[in-house]
Amino acid sequence: MAMDGDALGLAIAAAVLDPGATAEGKAMCEDLWKKVGNAIVDHIVNNAEVPAGISVSTTGTQYAQSGSTTSAGSVI
C-alpha cells in the first residue's frame, strides 16, 4: 500500500481538532495538516531506502516462496 499524505494529514487533524471548532477553523486545520502530511510522505519517499536482506514469504498457492530480498529498494 502506498503512503497517502492527505490521509495522514486528515488523521492528524482529527486527533488535534477541537470538537467545538468552527467549520472554517476545521477546514483550515485540515488543509494545513494535509500539507504537513504530504511533506512527510514526500520526504520519506525521496529519502528512505530499504536494505537488501529483508525476509519475505508468500503463502496460499503452489507458487508460495520464502527467502530474502536481494537488493536495496525504495519506499513508495
N, C-alpha and C positions, 0 to 999 in steps of 0.2 A: 504494500500500500504506500503510495506516495504521500509525502507530508503536505499539509494544507495550511498555509499561513492565515487565510481568512477564518478557518475553523478554529485554529489555535487562538487567534485574537478574540473571537467571539466567546470562546470558553473562558479566557482570562477576564474579559469584560463582565461576563455573567458572575464570575466569582467576586469581583470587586464593586460591582454596581450597587448603589443604594436603592433598595426597592421603592423608595419614595421619590426617586429622581424623576424629573420631567421627561417627557418623550424626547424633547430636544437634547437634554442632557444625556440621556441614554444613547441617542444616535451619535452624538459627538464622542462619547466614551467608546462605543463600539467601533467607530471609524478609526479612532486613534489606536486602539488595541489591534485592529486588523492590520494597520501599518506596521506596528511593532511585531506582530506575529509573522508577517511576510518578511520583515527584515531578519528575524531569527531564522526562518526557514531558508532564506536566500544565503545567509552566512553559512549555515550547516551544509547545504548542498554544494556551495562553491569551495568549501574549505575542508570538509571532513573526508577522510579516506578510510576504507575498510581494509584491514590487513588480510593477507593470504593466510590460509590455515584454519579458517572458521569451520567447525563441524557442521555438516548438513546431512539431512536424510529425508527421503520421501517414503511414503507408505501407501498401501491400499491397492496396488496393481502389481502385475508380474514384472513391471519395469522399475519397481522400487529399488532405490540405491541408497548407500550411505558413504560418506567419505569426508573430504575436506576441500575447501576452495583452494585453487592452485595459483591464483594471482590476486593482487590488490584490486579493489573496485571503488566505485564512487557511490555516494548516497543520492537517492532520487526522491 
